[in-house]
Amino acid sequence: MIKKLSIHKTATYIDKVEIEPTEINYFFGSNGTGKTTLTKVVADTDSYADSTLEWKTTPTEK
């Protein structure tokens, strides 16, 4: 489970945004608001130098 996700200088996230999700989450919003960017950062955090991902538990396999 994700403990904390920080996104900065990526797509629509110019300013730093930190998300600390609870056990059940969903993201919704208009087109171009960053929903797909969130999933891309979670899937491949190493490709986003200004973003970090902290896990509460061991991440699942891709």
C-alpha positions as CSV (number, residue, x, y, z in Angstrom):
1,M,0.0,0.0,0.0
2,I,1.2,3.5,-0.8
3,K,2.2,5.6,2.2
4,K,3.0,8.9,0.4
5,L,3.3,10.1,-3.2
6,S,5.0,13.4,-4.0
7,I,4.9,14.9,-7.5
8,H,6.7,18.0,-8.6
9,K,7.6,19.5,-12.0
10,T,5.7,16.8,-13.9
11,A,2.9,17.5,-16.4
12,T,0.2,19.4,-14.7
13,Y,2.0,19.2,-11.3
14,I,4.2,22.3,-11.5
15,D,4.0,23.0,-7.8
16,K,4.8,20.2,-5.4
17,V,1.8,18.0,-4.5
18,E,1.9,15.4,-1.7
19,I,-0.8,12.7,-1.5
20,E,-1.1,10.4,1.6
21,P,-3.9,7.9,0.6
22,T,-6.0,5.9,2.9
23,E,-7.0,2.3,2.3
24,I,-9.7,3.1,-0.3
25,N,-9.1,5.8,-2.9
26,Y,-10.2,6.9,-6.3
27,F,-9.3,9.9,-8.4
28,F,-11.7,11.7,-10.6
29,G,-11.6,15.0,-12.5
30,S,-11.8,16.7,-15.8
31,N,-9.5,15.9,-18.7
32,G,-6.0,17.3,-18.2
33,T,-6.1,17.4,-14.4
34,G,-3.4,14.8,-13.8
35,K,-5.1,11.5,-13.2
36,T,-3.0,9.6,-15.8
37,T,0.2,11.3,-14.6
38,L,-0.5,9.9,-11.1
39,T,-0.6,6.4,-12.5
40,K,2.5,6.9,-14.6
41,V,4.5,8.1,-11.6
42,V,3.3,5.1,-9.5
43,A,4.2,2.7,-12.3
44,D,7.7,4.1,-13.0
45,T,8.8,6.5,-10.2
46,D,12.5,6.2,-11.4
47,S,11.6,8.1,-14.6
48,Y,10.4,11.1,-12.6
49,A,13.4,12.7,-10.9
50,D,11.3,15.3,-8.9
51,S,8.7,12.7,-7.7
52,T,8.9,10.2,-4.8
53,L,6.9,7.2,-3.8
54,E,7.0,5.7,-0.3
55,W,5.4,2.3,0.5
56,K,3.8,1.2,3.7
57,T,4.1,-2.4,2.5
58,T,6.1,-4.1,-0.1
59,P,5.0,-3.0,-3.6
60,T,3.3,-5.5,-5.8
61,E,5.0,-6.9,-8.9
62,K,4.5,-5.1,-12.2
